[in-house]
Each structure stands twice: as C-alpha cells, then as structure tokens.
Amino acid sequence: TMIYWGLHALCALVFVVGVSKGDLLLAATTFWLRLFAITGGYHRYFAHRAFRTSRAFQLVLAVLGASATQKGPLWWAGGHRRHHKYSDLPGDMHSPRDGFWYSHQGWILDTRWEETELDRIRDFAKFPELVWLNRWHFVPPLALVGICALVGGFSGVLWGFVVSTVALWHATYSINSLAHRWGTRRYPTADTSRNNFVLALLTLGEGWHNNHHWYM
C-alpha cells in the first residue's frame, strides 16, 4: 500500500523537476514496452496461451512484465484465469459489481488476492525460473530504476519509472473498470464486458474487451 500510493505521490515532483524531450522519450519507451509485456506476455501468453514461443523468450516476456510493477507472471496470470472463470460473479478479483473504485484499483489493496494461485497456473509453475521471478518480482522494477538513473539521473527515474509506472497501472486497470461500464457489446457474454475504441488505442488492443470475453 505504501509503495502504491507513494509512487502516486512522487508524480507531483514533476512540477519541481520539470521535463525534457529526453524524459518524455524515456517515459514513452518504458510505458509502451512494458505495456506490450503485460498485454502480449502476462495476458495473452501466460494467462491464455494464445501463442507459443521459446523458453528463453518466455523468460524475456516475464522479466519485462515484472518490470511493470504488477507482481510476478504466475500471480498475474493465475489471477486473470480466476477473473475469466468468475467474471462479474462472486470470486472475481475485480468485479465491477463491487463498485467502480474496487474494480479499478481497490482489489490491488485487498489482502484476499495476495497469494499466487499456483493450482490455476501449473502449466507455467513447472519452470523454476518463473517461480523464482514470481517470488522476487520486485527485482526487475529495481533494475529499471537503475537503468533510468543511468540514462537520465533523478529526472529519468521520475519520468521513466515513476510517472510511466503509474500511467501503466491505470491504463491496465481501466480494462477492469471502464471497459465493464462504457462501450458497445458485440457479443452476448454473461458479464458486462464492453468494447471501447479509446481504451483499445491506449492499451494496445485490450479495449476490445467484449470481443476478448467471447473469444478468450
């Protein structure tokens, strides 16, 4: 909780530090690269097995995904599989029926969802490197902080990690909240998922949420 709200508070320092073109480029790079790792790696690959890849690139996706500061790949994918099983029902980690705030970010602070549900992700829990990364998921974010510091000093850390991470959090969480409230429904799913063009642009396609719940 302290880390979560602490990073939000640190964003206010941009008014003190200012911003350069290099800062914006670094922020955009770390935002979009990690967003790809979340949607293409954590979501499509680990949670849904939408494609196949090598064990080496599997680890690359996992490390980049962990750098997004959304915990480990086994925790994320296992929780997402739970979401699809109980979508908008009791047992859904971020059901919109529990309120907008809860579905957006309240669930992150809920201790009920702290543990990794290994029984839901046994297909990937057989890889020791993923188990290690899932346990030590804070290592890639710390490494990214170091890289940003080398590239741009304190300003680089502020824009390349802090601002980028908070923006990435809310882009990801908007699919749990906004994409279950605003948009169109092409398919008659049993949940409240909706397609939202703006969110799709913001999240590399995740905004086509009703489509996804129909064709997981």
C-alpha positions as CSV (number, residue, x, y, z in Angstrom):
1,T,0.0,0.0,0.0
2,M,2.8,2.4,0.9
3,I,4.6,1.7,-2.3
4,Y,1.5,2.0,-4.4
5,W,0.4,5.4,-3.0
6,G,4.0,6.5,-2.6
7,L,4.6,6.3,-6.3
8,H,1.4,8.3,-7.0
9,A,2.6,11.0,-4.6
10,L,6.1,11.1,-6.2
11,C,4.5,12.1,-9.5
12,A,3.9,15.6,-8.1
13,L,7.7,16.1,-8.2
14,V,7.4,16.7,-12.0
15,F,6.3,20.2,-11.2
16,V,9.6,20.7,-9.3
17,V,11.9,18.8,-11.6
18,G,10.4,19.8,-14.9
19,V,10.6,17.8,-18.1
20,S,12.9,17.5,-21.2
21,K,12.4,15.8,-24.5
22,G,14.7,13.0,-23.2
23,D,12.4,12.5,-20.2
24,L,9.3,12.2,-22.4
25,L,11.1,9.8,-24.7
26,L,12.2,7.6,-21.8
27,A,8.7,7.7,-20.3
28,A,7.1,6.7,-23.6
29,T,9.6,3.9,-24.2
30,T,9.2,2.4,-20.7
31,F,5.4,2.8,-20.9
32,W,4.8,1.1,-24.3
33,L,7.5,-1.6,-23.9
34,R,6.1,-2.7,-20.5
35,L,2.5,-2.4,-21.8
36,F,3.4,-4.8,-24.6
37,A,4.9,-7.1,-22.0
38,I,1.7,-7.0,-19.9
39,T,-0.8,-7.5,-22.8
40,G,1.4,-9.7,-25.0
41,G,3.2,-11.6,-22.3
42,Y,1.3,-11.7,-19.0
43,H,-2.1,-11.6,-20.6
44,R,-2.1,-13.3,-24.0
45,Y,0.8,-15.7,-23.4
46,F,0.8,-16.7,-19.7
47,A,-2.9,-16.3,-18.9
48,H,-4.4,-17.6,-22.2
49,R,-1.5,-19.3,-24.0
50,A,-2.6,-17.6,-27.2
51,F,0.7,-18.3,-28.9
52,R,3.9,-20.4,-28.5
53,T,7.4,-19.2,-28.0
54,S,10.8,-20.5,-26.8
55,R,11.6,-20.9,-23.1
56,A,14.2,-18.1,-23.5
57,F,11.8,-15.6,-24.9
58,Q,9.2,-16.7,-22.4
59,L,11.6,-15.5,-19.7
60,V,12.2,-12.3,-21.5
61,L,8.4,-11.6,-21.6
62,A,8.2,-12.5,-17.9
63,V,11.0,-10.2,-16.9
64,L,9.7,-7.3,-18.9
65,G,6.2,-7.9,-17.5
66,A,7.5,-8.0,-13.9
67,S,9.3,-4.6,-14.6
68,A,5.8,-3.1,-14.9
69,T,5.4,-3.5,-11.1
70,Q,2.3,-5.6,-11.3
71,K,3.8,-8.6,-9.4
72,G,5.0,-11.8,-10.9
73,P,3.8,-13.7,-14.0
74,L,2.3,-16.6,-12.2
75,W,0.4,-14.4,-9.8
76,W,-0.9,-12.2,-12.6
77,A,-1.9,-15.0,-15.0
78,G,-3.4,-17.2,-12.3
79,G,-5.5,-14.3,-11.1
80,H,-6.6,-13.5,-14.6
81,R,-7.7,-17.0,-15.1
82,R,-9.8,-16.7,-12.0
83,H,-11.3,-13.5,-13.4
84,H,-12.5,-15.3,-16.5
85,K,-13.9,-18.2,-14.6
86,Y,-15.9,-15.9,-12.3
87,S,-16.2,-12.8,-14.4
88,D,-18.6,-10.4,-12.7
89,L,-19.6,-13.1,-10.2
90,P,-18.5,-13.7,-6.6
91,G,-14.9,-14.9,-6.7
92,D,-13.9,-12.4,-9.4
93,M,-10.9,-10.4,-8.2
94,H,-12.0,-7.1,-9.7
95,S,-15.7,-7.5,-10.3
96,P,-17.4,-4.2,-11.3
97,R,-20.3,-5.3,-9.2
98,D,-18.2,-4.5,-6.2
99,G,-18.0,-0.8,-7.3
100,F,-16.0,1.2,-9.7
101,W,-13.2,2.1,-7.3
102,Y,-12.8,-1.5,-6.3
103,S,-12.7,-2.9,-9.8
104,H,-10.2,-0.2,-10.8
105,Q,-7.7,-0.4,-8.0
106,G,-9.3,-1.4,-4.7
107,W,-8.7,-5.0,-5.4
108,I,-5.0,-4.4,-5.6
109,L,-5.0,-3.4,-1.9
110,D,-7.2,-6.3,-0.9
111,T,-5.2,-8.9,1.1
112,R,-7.5,-11.7,-0.2
113,W,-5.7,-11.7,-3.5
114,E,-2.1,-11.5,-2.3
115,E,-1.1,-15.2,-2.8
116,T,-0.3,-16.8,-6.1
117,E,-2.9,-19.4,-7.1
118,L,-0.5,-22.0,-8.4
119,D,-3.2,-24.5,-8.9
120,R,-4.5,-22.2,-11.7
121,I,-1.2,-21.8,-13.4
122,R,0.5,-25.2,-13.1
123,D,1.5,-25.2,-16.8
124,F,4.0,-22.4,-16.1
125,A,4.7,-23.1,-12.5
126,K,6.8,-26.1,-13.7
127,F,9.5,-23.6,-14.8
128,P,11.9,-22.8,-11.9
129,E,13.0,-19.5,-13.4
130,L,9.4,-18.3,-13.5
131,V,8.8,-19.5,-9.9
132,W,11.9,-17.6,-8.8
133,L,10.8,-14.4,-10.7
134,N,7.3,-14.7,-9.3
135,R,8.8,-14.7,-5.8
136,W,11.3,-12.0,-6.4
137,H,9.1,-9.9,-8.7
138,F,10.5,-6.6,-7.3
139,V,13.9,-7.2,-8.9
140,P,13.1,-6.1,-12.5
141,P,11.4,-2.9,-11.3
142,L,14.5,-2.1,-9.2
143,A,16.7,-2.8,-12.2
144,L,14.6,-0.5,-14.3
145,V,15.1,2.3,-11.7
146,G,18.8,1.8,-12.0
147,I,18.7,1.9,-15.8
148,C,16.6,5.1,-15.8
149,A,19.0,6.7,-13.3
150,L,22.0,5.9,-15.6
151,V,20.1,7.3,-18.6
152,G,18.6,10.4,-17.1
153,G,19.5,10.8,-13.4
154,F,16.8,11.7,-11.0
155,S,14.6,13.2,-13.7
156,G,15.0,9.9,-15.7
157,V,13.8,7.9,-12.7
158,L,10.9,10.2,-12.1
159,W,9.6,10.1,-15.7
160,G,11.0,6.8,-16.9
161,F,9.8,4.8,-13.9
162,V,7.5,6.7,-11.5
163,V,5.3,8.5,-14.0
164,S,5.4,5.7,-16.5
165,T,4.5,3.1,-14.0
166,V,1.6,5.0,-12.5
167,A,0.3,5.7,-16.0
168,L,0.7,2.0,-16.9
169,W,-1.1,0.9,-13.8
170,H,-4.2,2.9,-14.6
171,A,-4.1,2.0,-18.3
172,T,-4.2,-1.6,-17.3
173,Y,-6.8,-1.2,-14.6
174,S,-9.1,0.8,-16.9
175,I,-9.9,-2.5,-18.6
176,N,-11.2,-3.9,-15.3
177,S,-13.3,-0.9,-14.6
178,L,-14.1,1.4,-17.6
179,A,-14.3,-1.5,-20.1
180,H,-17.1,-3.0,-18.0
181,R,-19.1,0.2,-17.9
182,W,-18.6,2.2,-21.1
183,G,-18.6,0.9,-24.7
184,T,-20.5,-1.4,-27.0
185,R,-21.4,-5.0,-26.7
186,R,-20.9,-7.0,-29.9
187,Y,-21.4,-10.4,-28.2
188,P,-23.9,-11.5,-25.6
189,T,-21.4,-12.5,-22.9
190,A,-22.7,-13.3,-19.4
191,D,-20.6,-10.5,-18.0
192,T,-20.6,-6.7,-18.5
193,S,-17.6,-6.5,-20.8
194,R,-17.6,-3.8,-23.4
195,N,-15.6,-2.7,-26.4
196,N,-14.1,0.7,-26.1
197,F,-12.1,2.2,-29.0
198,V,-10.3,4.8,-26.9
199,L,-9.2,2.2,-24.4
200,A,-8.1,-0.1,-27.2
201,L,-5.8,2.6,-28.5
202,L,-4.5,3.3,-25.0
203,T,-3.8,-0.4,-24.2
204,L,-2.6,-2.0,-27.5
205,G,-6.0,-3.6,-28.2
206,E,-7.1,-4.6,-24.7
207,G,-10.1,-2.2,-25.0
208,W,-11.8,-4.7,-27.4
209,H,-12.8,-6.3,-24.1
210,N,-16.2,-7.8,-25.1
211,N,-14.6,-9.5,-28.0
212,H,-12.0,-10.9,-25.7
213,H,-14.5,-12.3,-23.2
214,W,-16.3,-14.0,-26.1
215,Y,-13.1,-15.3,-27.8
216,M,-10.6,-15.6,-24.9
